[in-house]
């Protein structure tokens, strides 16, 4: 079997560190930055799942604002509209994880070069902004948003979008995610799945296991080049 | 308009206190009881939503065990199979919230008496056990499980089950939940919704609001009798 034809990356928590908003949170709410960032992320994800199940889709920009708003209230932080806007704006300038750029460059230099894409819950506007901010527009062939199908991961329609746009069978696509639940959803769909488990967390107990577990994206190019993955 | 014809209660977190497992958790893992109980509940819910979206239903007994298993690993607690079984068993003897029994009795004594039911993610076996343990089998007309439709709340098919079994239009049914996200899902479905907000938490930002917010179930019978709810 030939090597994988494409690598599709999740964005938030995989290439981009959602917790790079901590410094901004900490600046606005001294001593509460980490707690706010964690609860914000947690509510943001929860709302994507709940809205998907309820059949009440709102885009990720809205859900991100809603998660932030709830997190502030739950922590008793007085968030003005301006504070909320400022924090949400920080999502457009999230940092790349240290291992991400080197991995993407190495993948770009492979022969044959696999197609490289993002598949994310983020809106096209949010994704284009953070991709451009981190100068990834030169290495990515596609930036795909769940917004095109009006539901969030791990609904299979989101993963299907990547197979459709790349015109490839799911098992020819390597899907890379730092989110264990996203890795599980992608595996159920049929991708070859790489879970980037930077925090050395226990696997999510969802009845499926990723094909490969990496401690960082540094391992990815070697794994593909070795022919260990096909 | 006549008063509501039925009151349908969520079980876990509404009638039964899921955190009544804390003492058992604390006994097994001194100093970690509260953290374990909270993470267990959090993963249990997360897994119901994720499995529903992935199209990989497993029943609530399994998901409860999976959430517990993950929580133990994430907290670095050595859980033997026996410990896991012992803790899961505690779900069959969860305590009623202090306000629940009095409210159910008062509702039972109303004229006309509304039909009283449970609609829960729990399996029939789990629900029957905890209902019997708390001697609620005498006051409840129906104990309905999401297991009959093979998906979890807040998917509308779960709420539809109650309307179907009670043979009532959704707006004739009052749905009572202590879980803000469940109250939101029930409202989207079309029930008249009572959110029991014992912890005085901020409302979930899901684009819908419950019809009534109560600080405890003590308020429910009076609210219905006053004719404020129809």
Interface residues (C-beta under 8 A of the other chain):
Chain A: X43 X46 X47 X49 X50 X51 X52 X53 X54 X55 X56 X58 X66 X67 X69 X70 X73 X74 X152 X153 X154 X155 X156 X181 X184 X185 X188 X201 X202 X204 X205 X206 X207 X208
Chain B: X43 X46 X47 X49 X50 X51 X52 X53 X54 X55 X56 X58 X66 X67 X69 X70 X73 X74 X152 X153 X154 X155 X156 X181 X184 X185 X188 X201 X202 X204 X205 X206 X207 X208
